[in-house]
């Protein structure tokens, strides 16, 4: 069994809880409220900047050219395709986010950046693998069921259920598989689980 697959199996319970979080369920069933999604757009746009920083750090610490190229492409996608989504979605959305929305959801960036400082490249690959695996899982389910609200919400789900996003998650899995054997599985599981717990708290913050 590959290391990434073993990690997913070890962390199956926190992944199950993260997939079932309130935000994902409300998007999946088409009942997400205007104010909740407005706040989500604000907090997620903020975290996308953090993700770009994490991939940038990974370019610096990458073990080889292929990893450098993968992380460079990720930075470009985050700062172009995803940034354009937020610009368009926020302009079209009928409700503005609450002023303190991003601050109330800072836990995700704080955990991811603290992990990166602790563990460098291996930590960055692990927390991003956790975050992207979560989004691929719940968005693929939501996309297939076809109950997501049309417009910006459906566009966001589709972006995280397409083949390009799946390929990105597969690339992260390969990076996890290639991490040095002297990095304990228990440490990877701590980073992975911690990121999922932070994801739950991050998304729940739009309801507080």
C-alpha positions as CSV (number, residue, x, y, z in Angstrom):
1,X,0.0,0.0,0.0
2,X,1.3,3.5,-0.9
3,X,2.1,5.9,1.9
4,X,-0.6,8.3,0.7
5,X,-3.2,5.6,0.7
6,X,-2.1,4.4,4.2
7,X,-2.4,8.0,5.4
8,X,-5.9,8.3,4.0
9,X,-6.9,5.1,5.7
10,X,-5.4,6.1,9.0
11,X,-7.2,9.4,9.0
12,X,-10.5,8.1,7.6
13,X,-12.5,9.2,10.7
14,X,-11.5,12.9,10.7
15,X,-12.0,12.8,6.9
16,X,-15.5,11.5,7.3
17,X,-16.4,14.2,9.8
18,X,-14.9,16.9,7.5
19,X,-16.8,15.7,4.5
20,X,-20.0,15.9,6.5
21,X,-19.4,19.4,7.9
22,X,-22.3,21.8,7.7
23,X,-21.0,23.9,4.9
24,X,-20.3,21.0,2.6
25,X,-23.8,19.5,3.3
26,X,-25.6,22.8,2.7
27,X,-23.7,23.3,-0.6
28,X,-24.4,19.6,-1.6
29,X,-28.1,19.9,-0.9
30,X,-28.5,23.3,-2.4
31,X,-29.6,25.1,0.7
32,X,-26.5,27.3,1.5
33,X,-27.7,30.8,2.5
34,X,-26.6,34.0,0.8
35,X,-24.9,35.4,3.9
36,X,-23.1,32.2,4.7
37,X,-21.7,31.9,1.1
38,X,-20.8,35.6,1.1
39,X,-18.7,35.0,4.2
40,X,-17.3,31.8,2.7
41,X,-16.1,33.7,-0.4
42,X,-14.2,36.1,1.9
43,X,-12.5,33.4,4.0
44,X,-11.7,31.1,1.1
45,X,-10.2,33.9,-0.9
46,X,-8.0,34.6,2.1
47,X,-6.9,31.0,2.4
48,X,-6.1,30.7,-1.3
49,X,-3.4,33.3,-0.7
50,X,-2.1,31.1,2.1
51,X,-2.1,28.1,-0.2
52,X,-0.1,30.0,-2.8
53,X,2.5,30.9,-0.1
54,X,2.7,27.2,0.9
55,X,3.2,26.1,-2.7
56,X,5.8,28.8,-3.1
57,X,7.7,27.5,0.0
58,X,7.4,24.1,-1.6
59,X,9.1,25.4,-4.8
60,X,12.0,26.6,-2.6
61,X,12.3,23.3,-0.7
62,X,11.4,20.9,-3.5
63,X,13.6,17.8,-3.8
64,X,13.8,18.0,-7.6
65,X,12.8,19.8,-10.8
66,X,9.5,17.9,-11.2
67,X,8.3,18.9,-7.8
68,X,9.4,22.5,-8.5
69,X,7.3,22.4,-11.7
70,X,4.2,21.0,-10.0
71,X,4.2,23.5,-7.2
72,X,4.9,26.4,-9.6
73,X,1.9,25.4,-11.6
74,X,-0.2,25.3,-8.4
75,X,0.9,28.8,-7.5
76,X,-0.1,30.0,-11.0
77,X,-3.5,28.3,-10.9
78,X,-4.3,29.7,-7.4
79,X,-3.3,33.3,-8.4
80,X,-5.0,33.3,-11.8
81,X,-7.9,30.8,-12.2
82,X,-9.0,30.8,-8.6
83,X,-8.4,34.5,-8.0
84,X,-10.5,35.3,-11.1
85,X,-13.3,33.1,-9.7
86,X,-13.4,35.1,-6.4
87,X,-13.3,38.4,-8.2
88,X,-16.3,37.4,-10.4
89,X,-18.2,35.6,-7.6
90,X,-17.9,38.4,-5.1
91,X,-19.0,40.9,-7.7
92,X,-22.0,38.8,-8.7
93,X,-23.1,37.7,-5.2
94,X,-26.1,39.6,-3.8
95,X,-24.8,39.9,-0.2
96,X,-21.5,41.3,1.1
97,X,-19.4,39.4,3.6
98,X,-19.4,40.4,7.2
99,X,-16.4,42.6,8.0
100,X,-14.8,40.2,10.4
101,X,-15.4,37.0,8.4
102,X,-11.8,36.4,7.4
103,X,-10.5,37.0,10.9
104,X,-13.0,34.5,12.5
105,X,-11.7,31.8,10.1
106,X,-7.9,32.4,10.5
107,X,-7.4,29.0,12.1
108,X,-6.8,27.2,8.8
109,X,-4.0,29.5,7.7
110,X,-2.5,29.5,11.2
111,X,-2.4,25.7,11.3
112,X,-1.0,25.3,7.8
113,X,1.7,27.9,8.2
114,X,2.7,26.6,11.6
115,X,3.0,23.1,10.2
116,X,5.1,24.4,7.3
117,X,7.5,26.2,9.8
118,X,7.7,23.0,11.8
119,X,8.2,20.4,9.0
120,X,9.1,22.3,5.8
121,X,8.4,20.5,2.5
122,X,7.0,17.3,4.0
123,X,4.5,19.2,6.2
124,X,3.5,21.4,3.3
125,X,2.8,18.4,1.0
126,X,0.9,16.6,3.8
127,X,-1.4,19.5,4.8
128,X,-2.2,20.4,1.2
129,X,-2.9,16.7,0.4
130,X,-5.3,16.7,3.3
131,X,-7.1,19.9,2.2
132,X,-7.3,19.0,-1.5
133,X,-8.4,15.4,-0.8
134,X,-11.2,16.8,1.3
135,X,-12.4,19.1,-1.4
136,X,-12.1,16.5,-4.1
137,X,-14.2,14.1,-2.0
138,X,-17.1,16.4,-1.1
139,X,-17.2,18.4,-4.3
140,X,-17.2,15.2,-6.5
141,X,-20.1,13.9,-4.5
142,X,-22.0,17.2,-4.7
143,X,-21.3,17.6,-8.4
144,X,-22.6,14.1,-9.2
145,X,-25.8,14.5,-7.2
146,X,-26.7,17.7,-9.1
147,X,-28.5,19.6,-6.4
148,X,-26.0,22.4,-6.0
149,X,-27.3,26.0,-6.6
150,X,-26.6,27.3,-10.1
151,X,-24.1,30.1,-10.6
152,X,-21.0,30.8,-8.4
153,X,-21.7,27.9,-6.0
154,X,-22.0,25.4,-8.8
155,X,-18.9,26.8,-10.6
156,X,-16.9,26.4,-7.4
157,X,-18.0,22.8,-6.9
158,X,-17.3,22.0,-10.6
159,X,-13.8,23.5,-10.3
160,X,-13.0,21.0,-7.5
161,X,-14.5,18.0,-9.2
162,X,-12.9,18.2,-12.7
163,X,-10.0,16.2,-14.0
164,X,-7.5,18.9,-13.6
165,X,-8.2,19.2,-9.9
166,X,-8.1,15.4,-9.5
167,X,-4.7,15.4,-11.3
168,X,-3.5,17.9,-8.8
169,X,-4.5,15.8,-5.9
170,X,-2.9,12.7,-7.5
171,X,0.3,14.8,-7.8
172,X,0.2,15.6,-4.1
173,X,-0.3,11.9,-3.3
174,X,2.9,11.1,-5.3
175,X,4.8,13.8,-3.4
176,X,3.6,12.2,-0.1
177,X,4.6,8.8,-1.4
178,X,8.1,10.1,-2.1
179,X,8.8,11.7,1.3
180,X,11.8,10.3,3.1
181,X,11.2,7.1,5.0
182,X,12.7,8.5,8.2
183,X,9.7,10.9,8.6
184,X,7.4,8.9,10.9
185,X,3.9,8.0,9.6
186,X,2.6,9.3,13.0
187,X,3.9,12.8,12.2
188,X,2.3,12.8,8.8
189,X,-1.0,11.7,10.4
190,X,-0.7,14.5,13.0
191,X,-0.3,17.1,10.2
192,X,-3.1,15.5,8.1
193,X,-5.6,15.2,10.9
194,X,-4.8,18.6,12.2
195,X,-5.4,20.1,8.8
196,X,-8.8,18.4,8.6
197,X,-9.8,19.6,12.1
198,X,-8.7,23.1,11.1
199,X,-10.8,22.8,7.9
200,X,-13.9,22.0,10.0
201,X,-13.4,24.9,12.3
202,X,-12.6,27.2,9.3
203,X,-15.9,26.4,7.5
204,X,-17.9,26.4,10.7
205,X,-16.8,30.0,11.3
206,X,-19.1,31.4,8.7
207,X,-22.0,30.4,11.0
208,X,-20.8,32.1,14.2
